């Protein structure tokens, strides 16, 4: 895939929302990469903010079905920063709603292990969105409080990870979804509004909102970082 391929968004608002998502990813990782998949009139963007160890998924509507030369679909991993620059141009008032696709980069390991495209079914037991947001607020407050209570000599990464694992691995309601997934959704701007759905497919759980989704594997992810946003 070359940088001459372009994505034409349905409107500037789609580009602006996607740009906000990319900016949040870069906030957590200046060298972030994202995997782009476009088919038909939908673009899916996958990223992994390292502070949460989840996969974040944001979709955008395209004005016309994707097509570039002989390629009817797009599947490429690119620099999030380079893509943000291109998408940001499209979000400006009066700008053409299109963005150049940057050149491919060597993808991080997570980019090769994405959630399945289909087979999702709704899971019961998820509390109302307001309750989930409150759980996140309380968890962030508990983490900070417990860290502040540690003697200075114990405020080391291993101890912070231990406290964080205890808090963020707790499950939400009558589900297997860890609190860290909801924390990630909130920090990425997804945990808004009154619609919140928990889906499962195989080993994956997916917290879906009107603004994006976060996906996690059941049983946790190794190397969890615990710094709250």
Secondary structure, DSSP 8 states (H G I E B T S, - for coil): --TT-EEEBSSHHHHHHHHHHHHHHHHH-TT-EEEEEEETTEEEEEE--TTTT-EEEEEEEBSS---BTTBSEEEEEEEHHHHHHHHHHHTSTT--SEEE--------GGGGS---SS--EE-S----HHHHHHHHHHHHHHHHHHHHHS-GGG-SHHHHHHHHHHHHTSB-TTSS-BHHHHHHHHHTT-S-SS-EEEEEETTEEEEEETTEEEEEETT--SS------
